[in-house]
Amino acid sequence: MDRTTCEQIVDATKRLVLHQDFGQVSVVTICKEAGISRQTFYDYFHDKYDVLAWIYQNDVQKITVNAKYQDWQTILKQMLAYFERERTLYQKMFQITGQNAPDQVIHDHLMDLICSIFNDLRDRKVLMVHTNYCDFVRDLLSTATANEVKSWILSSHPRSLKQETEMLEIYIEDGINGLLLRLKQVYPERVR
């Protein structure tokens, strides 16, 4: 995929979404904004929803691509900083329901992040069992964290980035430490 043309389409879509309801955005308006033909658009994307999916997946993936080489707190901070920078765009995007709504993609990236924490604990022999309850806690932490991120983005009076990051870190650590206590595998230091 030619990054320049693709980026033109993505940037045009972002500009349009910021200034009008997504229902009013069409492939024709995206093409006009990007200065390309409809055929060129269709060479890259199936429809306007495909552009949204690309935005969610690629922008957030840029942050999480190095997940194996960074601690989870750094990745969480980077994700939240990205959402803070793009708050207005995501406020508009969260109004989109149904096809290619951002909720699931954000949830999936947070699930990957929480899974990496669980995998790290298993690799370090801190979490020795794999149970349905572990999966339940992982899924619950991911869903609750994704819902909180969405609420934070949509809030008219959001907490600061620092406050949101600290609260989510503590919440995730508490959830994992609660699991470890339940399994009688107390981890003496903070989960890092």
N, C-alpha and C positions, 0 to 999 in steps of 0.2 A: 504494500500500500504506500503510495507516494505521500510522505508525511506533510509536505507543503499543501497539497490540495486537500488532504484529509483535515489538516489543521484549519484551513480556510473554512471548510464546511462546519467544523466544530465551533470555531470562534464565531462564525455568523449565527449559528444556532444559539449559542450562549447569549449573544447580544440581543437577539430577538426575544428569547425567553425572559430576559431581564426587563424588557419594555412592553411586552404584551402577553396576554393569556396564551398558554400553549395551544389551546384549541384554535386560536386564530393563526398560529404559525403553520405554514404549509411547505411542502417541498419547493414550490414555486418561490415563496418568499425567502426561503433559505438560499436558494440558487441566486436570486437577485441580490441578496445581501452579500453573498460570497463572491459574486461576479463570475459565476460558472454556469454551464448549461445543465439542463435536467439530466441529460445522458451522463454527464460527468458525475453528478450527484449519485446516480444509480450505479455507476461503476464502483462506488465506495460503500454505499449504504442502501438498504432495502426501502427504508422509509424514515420519517422523522423520529420515530421511536427507536430505531436502530442507532441513530446518532446519540440519543440520550443514553442508551445502554453503553455505547462506546465511551461517553463522557464519564459515567459512573465507574465503569470497570477500569479504564485506563488511568484516570486521575488518581483514584484510590490505590490502584495497583502500583503506581509509581512510588507510592509511600511504602507499601508493604512488600515490595520486591526483595528487599534486603532483610526480611524478617528473620531469617536464620542467622544473620550476622549481627543483629542488634537485640538488645533486651526489649521485652515487651513494653515497658514503660516509655521508652524512646519512640517506639512505633505508635503507641497510643497518643503521645504528645504531638507527633507529626500529623497523625490523622486529624486530631482536633484542631491543630493550627491550620491545616488545609480547609477544614469546614468553616473555621472562623473567617479566613480570607475570602471564601466563596459563600459566605452566609446568605447574602441576598439571592444569589443564584439558586442555592438549595432551598431557600424559603419558597421560591417560585416552583421549583421542581417537586417539592413535597406536596404541592397542591395537585399534582398529577396522580391520578389513581388508575389502577388497572394495569394495562399493558406497559411494561418497562418502568414502573414506578421505582424510585430509588431505594425504597425500604429494604427490599430483599437483597440487593447487591451490598448495601452497607452492612446488613445483618450477616451476610456470608463472609465479608472481610473481617468483621469482628469475631465471628465463629472461628475463622482461621487463626486469628490472634490468640483467642482463648485456648484453642487446640494446641498451639505452639507452647503455651505455658504448661498445659497438662503433659505434653510430650517431653518437655524439659524436665519436669518433675519425675516422670518415669525414667528418663535417661539417667538422672542423678540418683535413682533408687529411693527417692523421697516418697513417691506414690507407687506402691508395689502391686496394687490390684487394678484390674480393669473390670468395673462392674456397671450394671445398668444405672446405678445411682450416680456413679462418676459421670456417665453420659448425660444423665438428667441435670446434674449441677452445671456441667459445661454448657448444655443447651439453654438452661435458665439464665446463666450469667451472660451468655451471648445475646439472648433476646432482650433481657432487661437493659443491658448496656446499649444496644442498638436503639431501643425505645427512648432511653435517656438522651442519647446523642441527638435524636430527632427532636425531642422536646426542647433541648438546649438551643438547637438551630432555630426552631420556630418561636422561641420565647421573645417577647417584646422587651423584656428586661433580663437578659441572660447573665449568668455568673461570668466572671472573667475567665479567660482561657486557663489561667493558673488554678483558679478555684475548681473549675470543672475537671481539669486533669487530676488534681489531687483527690477530689471526691471519687472519681471513677477508679483511680488506682486503689484507694482504700477499699472501695466496694468489692472490686475484683479480688484483692488480697483477702478480705474477710470471707468471701465466698469460698475461696480455695482453702484457707486455713480452717474454716468450719468443716469442710469435707475431710481434711486431714485429721482433725480432732475426732470426727465421727468414726473414722477408720482406725483410730488410735495410732496414727502415725504423725504425732506432733512434730511440726517443723519449728525448731527453736528461733530461727531468724525470719525476718520478713521475706516473703516470696519475691524473688528478684529474678 
